[in-house]
Amino acid sequence: MLVTPPKIPYSSVGVTDLAIPIFSRGKVSASEVREVTNEVPGLVQYVSPDLHTGSNVKKNDILIQLDEQAFVLDMAQKQAELDLAKLELMKVEAKAVVAQKGLNKNASEYGRHIPQVRYATSQVFAAETALAYAKNRLNKTIVRAPINGKVIKLNVTEGEFINATSSIATIYGTQKLEVRLPLNDQQLEILGLDHVPESHTNSDVVQPKVTLTSYQDKRYKWYGHVVRTEGERDANQLLYVIAQVANNSDSNPGRKPLLPGSFVEAIITGKTIKDVRVIPRNAEQANQKVWVIGAKNRLKSNAIKVIYRGKKNIYVSEGINENDRIATGEFHNMAEGLMVETYEERPKNSPVDNSVSVTR
């Protein structure tokens, strides 16, 4: 009786030096958020017509101006006090010159008018400091944008009286944005972040690269780096890393801006691992084994050492060699030495992979 060999697909093993891609998800937030406040109280005399929720502002743009009349009066009074102090100093110095004529060497400091001159000098310094403080308060009647950014909240209107440290507006910076990405211990080790301190912006430490894609529009990608890790784990024992993206960097020129609040998918690549075997996810059988199609198309079961299981690919360090033919798919009644008929599912596995996501 003629037995027809089962027909099974296979994929050839690729071996390469590879930075294994790790998949995660997160929400975009601004890396810099400023609560703009005023340092002096006053009546809001002017609000910029460009200041409203959603508007873009540039650093040092005038946001509001307070009524400056009271501060101008205070500065004038401080100027008068300084002039008076200087006049008193001149009088004391003149008296000191007269008093010191004809005095013997044993005359006291008071007789030589030394403490009187010192006091008059300190009065001048105090008046100068008071005037400088008054000028500074006058300058503070104009409130300027502290950063380039977008206004997300406006809290004042023209004609309103506000106290010192009142909240005027909230602005977030548009130049750099951050994404919190959860990773498990295995993923941290693969990226080379398992022994990196909380902040690793040091140039001696390799910063894992991050590629972001938006849920809303898969055509756009943004590129950045992991800049730090957080100091504690969440309830699921995951550790968050912070990826930073510069909207206007050379890696993202003229690209659609990434907005805070967006949900994104991230592919992170870190340190390069040598001699990684890449096989499809559906090639692995039970107990970390694969079916290798050997000479004369006979099956052989090989145990493999798995580095990481991605969504599409498995990354292996031992157990198979380059160009080995690995059976792919789910099989029944397979046995050691069984002869099979083969067809190639695809030439080689791509090392690019959206690795398994972290579930929250």
C-alpha positions as CSV (number, residue, x, y, z in Angstrom):
1,M,0.0,0.0,0.0
2,L,1.4,3.3,-1.1
3,V,1.5,5.9,1.7
4,T,1.5,9.6,0.7
5,P,3.9,11.7,2.8
6,P,2.1,14.6,4.6
7,K,2.7,18.0,2.9
8,I,3.9,20.6,5.4
9,P,5.1,24.2,5.1
10,Y,8.5,25.2,6.3
11,S,10.5,28.4,6.8
12,S,14.3,28.8,6.6
13,V,16.1,29.9,9.7
14,G,17.9,33.3,9.6
15,V,20.8,34.1,11.9
16,T,21.7,37.7,12.4
17,D,23.1,40.2,15.0
18,L,19.9,41.9,16.0
19,A,18.4,44.5,18.4
20,I,15.2,42.6,19.3
21,P,12.2,44.9,18.9
22,I,9.9,45.2,21.9
23,F,6.3,46.3,21.5
24,S,4.4,48.5,24.0
25,R,1.6,51.0,24.1
26,G,1.2,54.3,25.9
27,K,-0.4,57.7,26.1
28,V,1.4,60.9,24.9
29,S,1.9,63.7,27.3
30,A,3.7,67.0,27.2
31,S,7.2,66.9,28.7
32,E,6.8,70.5,29.9
33,V,3.6,72.0,31.4
34,R,3.7,75.5,32.8
35,E,1.1,77.1,35.1
36,V,1.5,80.8,34.3
37,T,1.0,83.1,37.3
38,N,1.5,86.8,38.1
39,E,3.9,88.0,40.9
40,V,2.0,91.2,41.7
41,P,-1.7,92.0,42.2
42,G,-3.5,94.4,39.9
43,L,-6.3,95.2,37.5
44,V,-6.0,93.3,34.1
45,Q,-5.8,96.2,31.7
46,Y,-4.8,94.2,28.6
47,V,-5.2,90.6,27.4
48,S,-3.5,89.6,24.2
49,P,-6.0,89.0,21.4
50,D,-4.0,85.8,20.5
51,L,-4.4,84.4,24.0
52,H,-7.2,81.8,24.0
53,T,-7.6,78.1,24.5
54,G,-5.8,76.2,21.7
55,S,-3.7,79.1,20.6
56,N,0.1,78.8,20.0
57,V,2.4,81.3,21.8
58,K,6.1,81.9,21.6
59,K,8.4,82.5,24.5
60,N,8.4,86.1,25.7
61,D,5.1,86.9,24.0
62,I,3.0,89.3,26.1
63,L,0.0,87.5,27.5
64,I,-1.5,90.1,29.8
65,Q,-0.7,93.6,31.2
66,L,-1.8,94.9,34.6
67,D,-2.6,98.5,35.5
68,E,0.8,100.0,36.3
69,Q,-0.2,103.3,37.9
70,A,0.3,102.2,41.5
71,F,3.7,100.7,40.7
72,V,4.8,103.9,38.8
73,L,3.9,105.9,41.9
74,D,5.8,103.5,44.2
75,M,8.9,103.7,42.0
76,A,8.7,107.5,42.1
77,Q,8.5,107.5,45.9
78,K,11.5,105.1,46.1
79,Q,13.5,107.4,43.8
80,A,12.7,110.4,46.1
81,E,13.9,108.3,49.1
82,L,17.1,107.5,47.3
83,D,17.8,111.1,46.4
84,L,17.2,112.1,50.0
85,A,19.5,109.4,51.3
86,K,22.2,110.5,48.9
87,L,21.8,114.1,50.1
88,E,22.1,113.0,53.7
89,L,25.3,111.1,52.8
90,M,26.8,114.1,51.2
91,K,26.0,116.2,54.4
92,V,27.5,113.6,56.7
93,E,30.6,113.2,54.5
94,A,31.1,117.0,54.5
95,K,30.7,117.1,58.3
96,A,33.2,114.3,58.6
97,V,35.8,116.2,56.6
98,V,35.4,119.3,58.9
99,A,35.4,117.2,62.1
100,Q,38.6,115.3,61.2
101,K,40.6,118.5,60.8
102,G,42.7,119.1,63.8
103,L,41.8,115.9,65.6
104,N,44.5,114.1,67.4
105,K,45.3,110.4,66.7
106,N,43.4,109.2,69.8
107,A,40.1,110.7,68.7
108,S,37.2,108.2,68.8
109,E,35.4,106.8,65.7
110,Y,32.4,108.8,66.6
111,G,34.4,112.0,66.8
112,R,35.8,111.3,63.4
113,H,32.2,110.7,62.1
114,I,33.0,107.1,60.8
115,P,29.8,105.4,62.1
116,Q,27.7,108.4,60.8
117,V,29.2,108.0,57.3
118,R,28.7,104.2,57.5
119,Y,25.0,104.6,58.5
120,A,24.4,107.2,55.7
121,T,26.0,104.9,53.2
122,S,23.9,101.9,54.3
123,Q,20.8,104.1,53.9
124,V,21.7,104.9,50.3
125,F,22.2,101.2,49.6
126,A,18.8,100.4,51.2
127,A,17.2,103.1,49.1
128,E,18.9,101.8,45.9
129,T,17.7,98.2,46.7
130,A,14.1,99.5,47.3
131,L,14.1,101.3,44.0
132,A,15.4,98.3,42.1
133,Y,12.6,96.2,43.8
134,A,10.0,98.8,42.8
135,K,11.3,98.8,39.2
136,N,11.1,95.0,39.2
137,R,7.5,95.0,40.4
138,L,6.6,97.5,37.7
139,N,8.2,95.1,35.1
140,K,6.1,92.3,36.5
141,T,2.9,94.0,35.5
142,I,3.6,92.6,32.1
143,V,3.2,88.8,32.1
144,R,5.0,87.0,29.2
145,A,4.9,83.4,27.9
146,P,7.6,81.3,29.6
147,I,8.0,78.8,26.8
148,N,7.0,78.1,23.2
149,G,3.8,76.1,23.5
150,K,0.0,75.8,23.2
151,V,-2.5,77.3,25.6
152,I,-4.8,74.6,27.1
153,K,-6.5,76.8,29.8
154,L,-7.1,80.5,30.2
155,N,-8.3,81.9,33.5
156,V,-8.4,85.7,33.2
157,T,-10.4,88.3,31.4
158,E,-9.8,92.0,30.7
159,G,-11.1,94.3,33.6
160,E,-10.6,91.6,36.2
161,F,-8.7,92.3,39.4
162,I,-6.3,89.5,40.3
163,N,-4.2,88.8,43.3
164,A,-0.6,87.8,43.3
165,T,0.1,84.2,42.2
166,S,-3.3,83.9,40.5
167,S,-3.4,81.3,37.7
168,I,-3.5,83.1,34.4
169,A,-3.1,80.3,31.9
170,T,-1.7,76.8,31.4
171,I,0.7,76.2,28.6
172,Y,2.3,73.0,27.5
173,G,5.5,72.8,25.4
174,T,5.1,71.6,21.9
175,Q,8.8,70.9,21.2
176,K,9.2,67.7,23.2
177,L,6.6,65.1,24.2
178,E,6.8,62.0,26.3
179,V,5.2,58.6,26.3
180,R,5.1,56.2,29.4
181,L,5.6,52.7,28.2
182,P,5.1,49.6,30.5
183,L,7.7,46.8,30.2
184,N,8.3,43.6,32.1
185,D,11.7,42.4,33.5
186,Q,12.5,40.3,30.4
187,Q,11.9,43.2,28.1
188,L,14.0,45.5,30.2
189,E,16.9,43.0,30.1
190,I,16.6,42.6,26.3
191,L,16.8,46.4,25.9
192,G,19.7,46.7,28.3
193,L,17.7,48.7,30.8
194,D,17.8,46.2,33.7
195,H,20.9,47.7,35.3
196,V,20.5,51.3,34.2
197,P,19.9,54.0,36.8
198,E,16.6,55.9,37.0
199,S,17.9,58.7,34.8
200,H,20.2,57.7,32.0
201,T,20.6,60.7,29.8
202,N,24.4,60.2,30.2
203,S,26.1,59.9,26.8
204,D,27.9,56.8,28.0
205,V,24.6,54.9,28.2
206,V,22.9,53.7,25.0
207,Q,19.4,55.1,24.8
208,P,17.0,52.6,23.2
209,K,15.4,53.9,20.0
210,V,11.6,54.2,19.9
211,T,9.3,54.3,16.8
212,L,5.8,55.5,17.5
213,T,2.7,55.0,15.4
214,S,-0.7,56.5,16.0
215,Y,-3.9,54.5,16.4
216,Q,-5.7,57.1,14.3
217,D,-3.4,57.2,11.4
218,K,-0.8,54.4,10.7
219,R,0.9,56.4,7.9
220,Y,2.7,58.6,10.4
221,K,5.7,57.6,12.5
222,W,7.7,59.5,15.1
223,Y,11.2,58.7,16.2
224,G,12.7,59.2,19.7
225,H,14.6,57.6,22.5
226,V,14.0,56.2,26.0
227,V,15.4,58.9,28.3
228,R,14.7,57.4,31.8
229,T,12.9,54.8,33.8
230,E,10.5,55.4,36.6
231,G,11.5,54.5,40.2
232,E,8.7,52.1,41.1
233,R,6.6,49.3,39.7
234,D,2.9,49.4,39.2
235,A,0.3,47.0,40.6
236,N,1.2,44.5,37.8
237,Q,4.9,44.6,38.6
238,L,5.6,46.4,35.4
239,L,8.2,49.2,35.2
240,Y,7.5,52.3,33.1
241,V,10.1,53.8,30.8
242,I,9.8,57.3,29.4
243,A,10.3,57.8,25.7
244,Q,10.9,61.3,24.5
245,V,10.1,62.6,21.0
246,A,11.1,66.0,19.6
247,N,8.5,67.2,17.1
248,N,10.9,69.4,15.2
249,S,14.1,67.3,15.3
250,D,16.0,66.1,12.3
251,S,14.5,62.6,12.7
252,N,10.9,64.1,12.5
253,P,11.3,66.9,9.9
254,G,8.0,68.5,8.7
255,R,6.0,65.6,10.2
256,K,2.5,65.9,11.5
257,P,2.9,67.0,15.1
258,L,2.4,64.4,17.8
259,L,-0.3,65.7,20.2
260,P,-0.7,65.1,24.0
261,G,-3.5,62.7,24.8
262,S,-2.8,60.6,21.7
263,F,-2.6,56.8,22.2
264,V,0.3,55.3,20.4
265,E,2.0,52.0,19.7
266,A,5.7,51.8,20.3
267,I,8.5,49.6,19.0
268,I,11.6,49.9,21.1
269,T,15.1,48.6,20.1
270,G,18.0,48.5,22.5
271,K,21.3,46.6,22.7
272,T,22.4,44.3,19.8
273,I,22.4,40.6,20.5
274,K,24.7,38.4,18.4
275,D,23.7,35.3,16.5
276,V,20.0,35.5,17.0
277,R,17.9,32.8,15.2
278,V,14.6,34.2,13.9
279,I,11.7,31.8,13.3
280,P,8.0,32.4,12.9
281,R,5.8,32.2,16.0
282,N,3.9,29.2,14.6
283,A,7.1,27.1,14.3
284,E,7.4,26.4,18.0
285,Q,5.8,23.2,19.3
286,A,5.2,22.1,22.8
287,N,8.0,22.2,25.4
288,Q,10.2,24.7,23.4
289,K,10.8,22.3,20.5
290,V,10.7,22.6,16.8
291,W,10.5,20.2,13.9
292,V,13.6,20.4,11.7
293,I,13.3,19.0,8.2
294,G,16.5,17.1,7.7
295,A,18.1,15.0,4.9
296,K,15.6,13.1,2.7
297,N,12.9,15.3,4.1
298,R,12.7,13.4,7.4
299,L,11.6,15.1,10.6
300,K,13.8,15.6,13.6
301,S,12.7,17.2,16.9
302,N,15.1,19.9,18.3
303,A,15.0,21.6,21.6
304,I,15.5,25.3,21.4
305,K,16.5,28.1,23.8
306,V,14.1,31.0,23.4
307,I,15.4,34.5,24.1
308,Y,12.0,36.2,23.5
309,R,8.6,35.5,22.0
310,G,7.3,38.3,19.8
311,K,3.8,38.7,18.3
312,K,5.0,37.3,15.0
313,N,8.5,36.0,15.5
314,I,10.4,34.0,18.1
315,Y,14.1,34.8,18.8
316,V,16.3,31.8,19.6
317,S,19.9,31.5,20.8
318,E,20.5,27.8,20.6
319,G,19.1,24.6,19.1
320,I,18.9,25.4,15.4
321,N,21.3,26.6,12.7
322,E,21.2,29.0,9.8
323,N,19.2,27.8,6.8
324,D,17.7,24.9,8.7
325,R,14.2,24.2,7.4
326,I,11.7,24.5,10.3
327,A,8.2,23.1,10.0
328,T,5.6,25.8,10.5
329,G,2.0,25.4,11.7
330,E,0.1,23.0,13.9
331,F,0.6,19.3,13.2
332,H,-0.9,16.0,14.5
333,N,0.6,12.6,14.4
334,M,4.1,13.9,13.7
335,A,6.9,11.6,14.6
336,E,10.7,11.5,14.7
337,G,12.1,10.3,11.3
338,L,8.8,10.7,9.5
339,M,9.2,11.5,5.8
340,V,7.3,14.6,4.6
341,E,6.7,16.6,1.5
342,T,7.5,20.2,1.9
343,Y,6.8,23.6,0.4
344,E,8.3,26.9,1.5
345,E,6.0,29.2,3.4
346,R,8.2,32.2,2.9
347,P,11.9,32.6,2.0
348,K,13.2,33.9,5.4
349,N,11.7,35.4,8.5
350,S,12.0,39.2,8.7
351,P,13.8,40.3,11.9
352,V,11.3,43.2,12.1
353,D,8.5,42.3,14.5
354,N,5.8,43.9,16.6
355,S,6.7,42.0,19.7
356,V,4.2,40.8,22.2
357,S,2.4,43.6,24.0
358,V,2.3,44.2,27.7
359,T,-1.2,43.7,29.1
360,R,-2.4,45.9,31.8
